[in-house]
Amino acid sequence: MANFWNNLPQPFYILAPMEAVTDVIFRHVVAKAGAPDIWYSEFTNATGWVHAGEKAIGGRLIRTEDENPIVAQIWGGEPGDMEQLAAHCKELGFHGIDINMGCPAKSAIKSGGSALIRKPEVAVAAIAAAKTAGLPVSVKTRLGYTHVDEWHDWLTTLLQQDIVNLTIHLRTKKEMSKVPAHFELIDDIVALRDKIAPDTLLTINGDIESRAHGEELVRKHPGVNGVMIGRGIFHDPFCFVAKEDNEKAELLNLLLLHLDLFDQWQPHTNRPFETLKRFFKIYVRDFDGAKELRDILMHCKNTNEVREALRPHL
């Protein structure tokens, strides 16, 4: 089994999987701005795919050959379905499988996501099922479901499963993103990893804004192998590179690229134009007239109208 995890720089950087955000379109925008070391797909429901096929997953597993390495993130509560989807991901050319055991969304916890924190036997079975595809298997999770002190027993269970990487969003399911990430627990988590599974890589996630911030945390907490950035990408699309200032022209050119890629891939992803509007705040900010321009863009009805509205600012 080829394991790209063994050949990564350390610390390595990952763009976090985010529903309706980190699709093939936005990943290529980020690649233009400054790529992470690893790409993740949006998270894909195994049971939905098994029973309804491609129409159930809405283009979430579209990838291109230049996205290397790229990991398919899957979720669900039926190990048999996880096994089938993992095998499909291998056929699609993904380089690894990551199991989402941390999503707090109501739709996810009905059968997976952070619900598996309360169902460790299902979590263990899901990992074993995903491994049958012959790809390296990793897990992304949270500290616990309700209480922070759940982390020790829960992470112990996961570390005993011989996974290649464990990504921990340093909050509980109940905390969502409403409290600061628990950076104070990182050293204890590293110590637990070193005791139980020293060969398992450890990635931290939550409130990390940039490469520089990630490097600072890794210096403070030796033993951390990777850094995953999620919402930080909304504050700075150049967050994976060392860059101090983002010029207006650079940001708007990224938006133009996003529009072109949306038009290119929309027949395959079948996503409506309205889904583009969540991205405007990434590119249209921090310059005179940005707020007024965003207001105009939010009333546009197609990509050509957006381009026309941008023209006076280019």
C-alpha positions in Angstrom: 0.0 0.0 0.0 1.5 3.4 -1.1 1.4 5.7 1.9 2.0 9.3 0.9 1.8 10.3 4.6 5.4 8.9 5.1 6.9 11.4 2.6 5.4 14.7 3.8 7.3 17.7 5.1 6.7 18.4 8.8 4.7 20.2 9.8 2.5 19.5 6.9 -0.6 21.6 6.1 -4.1 20.6 5.1 -7.1 22.5 3.8 -9.9 21.3 6.0 -12.9 19.6 4.3 -15.8 21.9 4.5 -19.3 21.1 3.2 -20.2 23.1 0.0 -16.9 24.9 0.2 -13.9 22.8 -0.6 -15.1 21.3 -3.8 -12.9 20.9 -6.9 -13.6 24.5 -7.9 -12.5 26.2 -4.7 -9.5 23.8 -4.2 -8.1 25.0 -7.5 -8.6 28.7 -6.4 -6.6 27.9 -3.3 -4.0 26.1 -5.4 -3.5 29.3 -7.3 -3.2 31.4 -4.1 -0.9 28.9 -2.4 -1.5 25.2 -2.0 -1.4 23.1 1.2 0.5 19.9 1.3 -2.6 17.7 1.3 -6.1 18.2 -0.2 -9.3 16.7 1.3 -12.6 16.3 -0.6 -15.8 17.5 0.9 -17.2 14.8 3.2 -19.3 12.3 1.4 -22.1 10.1 2.9 -21.4 6.4 2.3 -25.0 5.2 2.8 -26.3 7.9 0.5 -23.9 6.9 -2.3 -24.6 3.1 -1.8 -28.3 3.5 -2.1 -28.7 6.5 -4.5 -25.4 6.7 -6.4 -23.8 9.8 -7.8 -26.9 11.9 -7.5 -26.7 11.6 -3.7 -23.3 13.1 -3.4 -23.5 16.1 -5.7 -20.0 16.1 -7.2 -18.3 15.8 -3.8 -15.8 13.2 -5.1 -14.8 15.0 -8.3 -11.0 15.3 -8.4 -8.3 16.1 -10.9 -4.9 14.7 -11.5 -3.0 17.8 -10.3 -4.5 17.4 -6.8 -1.8 15.3 -5.3 -2.1 13.9 -2.8 -5.8 14.1 -2.2 -7.8 12.3 0.5 -11.5 11.3 0.2 -13.3 12.1 3.4 -16.3 9.8 4.0 -18.8 9.4 6.8 -21.6 7.2 7.9 -22.9 4.8 10.5 -22.9 1.6 8.4 -19.5 -0.1 8.1 -20.6 -2.1 5.1 -21.5 1.1 3.2 -18.1 2.6 4.3 -16.4 -0.4 2.8 -18.1 0.0 -0.5 -17.5 3.8 -0.8 -13.8 3.4 0.3 -13.3 0.9 -2.6 -15.0 3.3 -5.0 -12.7 6.1 -3.8 -9.7 4.0 -4.6 -11.1 3.4 -8.1 -11.5 7.1 -8.5 -7.8 7.6 -7.8 -7.8 9.1 -4.3 -4.6 8.6 -2.3 -6.2 8.0 1.1 -9.4 7.7 3.1 -10.3 9.9 6.0 -13.3 9.1 8.2 -15.3 12.1 9.5 -16.1 11.5 13.2 -16.4 15.1 14.2 -19.0 16.9 12.1 -21.6 18.4 14.5 -24.3 19.1 11.9 -27.7 17.6 12.7 -27.9 15.9 9.4 -24.6 14.1 10.0 -25.1 13.0 13.6 -28.2 11.0 12.6 -25.9 8.3 11.4 -22.3 9.4 11.7 -20.0 12.4 12.2 -19.6 13.2 15.9 -22.3 10.7 16.8 -19.6 8.0 16.5 -17.9 9.5 19.6 -20.8 8.0 21.5 -20.6 4.8 19.4 -17.0 3.7 19.7 -17.8 0.2 18.5 -19.2 1.6 15.2 -16.2 3.9 14.9 -13.8 0.9 15.2 -15.8 -1.1 12.7 -15.9 1.8 10.3 -12.1 2.1 10.4 -11.7 -1.6 9.7 -14.1 -1.4 6.9 -12.4 1.5 5.2 -9.0 -0.2 5.4 -10.2 -3.0 3.2 -9.8 -0.7 0.2 -6.1 -0.8 0.6 -5.6 2.9 1.0 -4.1 4.6 4.1 -6.9 5.4 6.6 -7.0 8.5 8.8 -9.7 10.0 11.1 -10.8 13.5 11.8 -12.7 14.0 15.1 -13.3 16.2 18.1 -12.3 16.1 21.7 -15.6 14.6 22.8 -19.3 14.9 22.3 -20.4 16.9 25.4 -17.5 17.3 27.8 -13.9 18.1 27.1 -12.7 15.5 29.5 -14.0 12.8 27.2 -10.9 13.2 25.0 -8.7 10.7 26.8 -10.9 7.6 26.4 -12.1 8.6 23.0 -8.7 9.3 21.5 -7.3 6.2 23.1 -9.9 4.1 21.2 -8.9 5.7 17.9 -5.2 5.5 18.5 -5.5 1.8 19.1 -6.8 1.3 15.5 -3.5 1.7 13.7 -4.6 4.7 11.6 -2.0 6.8 9.7 -3.1 10.2 10.9 -5.4 11.5 13.6 -6.8 15.1 13.1 -8.3 16.6 16.2 -10.5 19.6 16.1 -9.8 20.9 19.6 -13.4 21.4 20.7 -16.3 19.1 21.6 -19.4 18.6 19.4 -21.4 20.6 21.9 -19.0 23.5 21.8 -19.3 23.8 18.0 -17.1 26.8 17.2 -18.5 29.0 20.0 -15.5 28.7 22.4 -11.7 29.0 21.8 -10.0 25.9 20.7 -8.4 24.0 23.6 -4.8 24.5 22.7 -3.9 23.8 26.3 -4.6 20.1 25.8 -2.2 19.6 22.9 0.8 18.5 24.9 -1.3 15.9 26.8 -2.7 14.6 23.5 0.8 14.3 22.1 1.9 12.3 25.1 -1.1 10.0 24.7 -0.2 9.4 21.1 3.4 8.8 21.9 2.4 6.2 24.5 -0.2 4.3 22.4 0.6 4.8 18.8 3.9 6.6 18.2 3.7 5.9 14.4 0.4 7.7 14.1 0.7 11.2 12.9 -1.1 13.9 14.8 -2.7 16.9 13.2 -4.4 19.8 15.0 -7.3 21.9 13.9 -9.4 24.8 15.2 -8.8 28.5 15.3 -5.6 28.3 13.2 -5.5 31.2 10.9 -2.3 30.8 8.8 0.9 29.0 8.2 2.8 31.3 10.5 0.2 30.6 13.3 0.6 26.9 12.7 4.4 27.1 12.9 4.1 28.9 16.1 1.9 26.2 17.6 4.2 23.5 16.5 7.1 25.2 18.1 5.2 25.5 21.3 4.0 21.9 21.2 6.7 19.5 19.9 5.3 16.3 18.5 2.5 17.8 16.4 3.0 16.6 12.9 0.4 18.5 10.9 -1.8 21.6 10.9 -5.3 21.8 9.3 -6.8 25.2 8.5 -10.5 25.6 7.9 -12.2 28.9 8.5 -8.9 30.7 8.2 -9.2 30.3 4.4 -12.2 32.7 4.6 -10.0 35.3 6.2 -7.1 34.9 3.9 -7.0 32.8 0.8 -3.2 33.0 0.9 -3.0 31.5 4.3 -0.9 28.6 3.3 2.0 30.8 2.1 4.1 33.4 3.8 2.5 36.6 2.6 1.9 39.7 4.6 -0.4 41.8 2.5 -3.1 40.9 -0.1 -3.5 43.4 -2.8 -6.9 44.3 -4.1 -6.0 43.2 -7.6 -4.8 39.8 -6.4 -8.0 39.1 -4.5 -10.2 40.1 -7.3 -8.2 38.1 -9.8 -8.8 35.1 -7.6 -12.5 35.8 -7.7 -12.4 36.0 -11.5 -10.6 32.6 -11.5 -13.3 31.2 -9.2 -16.0 32.4 -11.6 -14.3 30.8 -14.6 -13.9 27.5 -12.7 -17.5 27.6 -11.6 -18.6 27.9 -15.2 -16.3 25.1 -16.2 -17.4 22.6 -13.6 -21.0 23.5 -13.0 -22.3 21.0 -15.5 -20.5 18.3 -13.5 -21.3 19.6 -9.9 -24.8 20.8 -10.8 -24.5 23.5 -8.1 -26.6 26.6 -8.4 -25.2 30.1 -8.9 -26.4 31.1 -5.4 -23.8 28.8 -3.8 -21.1 31.1 -5.1 -22.2 34.0 -3.0 -20.8 32.6 0.2 -17.3 33.1 -1.3 -17.6 36.8 -2.2 -16.4 37.9 1.3 -13.1 36.0 0.8 -12.1 38.2 -2.1 -14.0 41.5 -1.7 -12.7 43.0 1.6 -10.1 45.3 3.1 -10.3 48.0 0.4 -12.2 51.2 -0.1 -15.7 50.4 -1.5 -15.5 46.7 -0.6 -18.7 46.6 1.3 -20.6 48.4 -1.4 -19.2 46.1 -4.0 -20.2 43.0 -2.0 -23.8 44.4 -1.8 -23.9 44.7 -5.6 -22.5 41.2 -6.1 -25.0 39.7 -3.7 -27.7 40.9 -6.1 -26.2 39.4 -9.2 -27.9 36.5 -10.9 -25.1 34.9 -12.9 -21.3 34.9 -13.3 -21.4 37.4 -16.2 -23.2 39.9 -14.0 -20.5 39.4 -11.4 -17.8 40.0 -13.9 -19.5 43.2 -15.1 -19.8 44.5 -11.6 -16.1 43.8 -11.0 -14.9 45.5 -14.2 -14.6 49.1 -12.7 -12.4 47.7 -9.9 -9.9 45.9 -12.0 
